[in-house]
Amino acid sequence: MANTFVRYTGDGVTNTYSIPFGYISASHVKVLVAGVEVAFTFNNSSTALLAAIPTAGLLIVIKRVTPSAPLVDFTDGSTLFESDLDLSAQQNRYIAEEAVDIAA
């Protein structure tokens, strides 16, 4: 089972879809309808509201795309914070999960 994306099929009525995976930033979540990225907003942290209702039968993919550029910059002589270490580890885990899902 994929950890970083979910697929739905449009029914011509629904425009609210569940986001069943974690993400670091809302900007890391993408929604594609028939392979084209579409506009959406968040109802809450686990629900996407698409700007337009997808046509019945179209494939909807909601996926996480974590950037590979470091989100934390560790500097010599600075204080190491637990939250920075957690964020760095989470980013690396998410990138690894995305790679596994792409390879599968």
N, C-alpha and C positions, 0 to 999 in steps of 0.2 A: 504494500500500500504506500502511496506517495505521501511524503511528509510536507511537501512544499507547494502543492497545487491541488486543485479540485476541479472536476469537470461536471458541468450541468448541460442539459439540453433545453433550449428555449421552448416555451409552450405558448408564446404569443400573449400571455397574460402577466406573468411574474417578472418583476424587475428588482426584487430583493433576494439576495443570495448569501448564504452562510460562508464565512471565512474560517475554516476549521484548523488553521495553523497559526503559530505565533510569528511575529515580525517585530523588528526593532523600531521602524519608523513607518508611518502611513505611506510615505513616498515609495516604500519598497514593495507595495502591493500593486499589482497590475491586473486589469480585467481585459480579456480579449473575447470578442464575439466573431466567430467565423475567421479567426486568425488576425483580426484587426483590433488594436487597442482602442477602448472606448472610455468615455468619461463616466465617472461614478463618484459618489460621496459615501461617507461612512454613516450608517444609522447609529452604530456603536462600534466598539473595537472588533466585533466579530460578525458584522453584517454590512455588506455592500449594497448600495442602492444605485442601480444603473440609471443614467440620465434618460435612456430610451428603452422601451420594452423590446427585447430580442424577438425576432420572428420565430414562430414554431419550427422546431427541427434544427435550428442553428446550434452549433457547439459553443458553449460558454466556458472559458477557462479562467479561473482566478488563481494567480500564482504569486509567489514571493520571489523577488529578485534583489538579493542583498548585494550591495556594492562591494567590490574587492579592495577598493582603496581603504586604508585604515580609518576607522571611525575614532580611534584614540591615538594620540601622538605622545609616546613616552619620551621624556627628556631627561638626560643625565642631570642628577642633582635635584630633581623635583620629587615631591612626595608621591608615593604610590598609593592610590586610593583603591579600595576594594571594588567600588562601583566601576572604575575604569578597567580593572582586570576582568570583572564579570562581563562588561560590554565587549571587550576584545575577545574573550572566550566564546561568548554567544555569537558574535559575528562569524568567527571561524567555524563554529558548529553549523550555523545556518548555511554558509557557503558550501561546506562539505555535504550537508543534506541535499542541497540543490544539485550538486554535482552527481550524487548517487541517483537522484530521480531522473536527471537528464540521461545518464548512462543506461538506466533501466529502460 
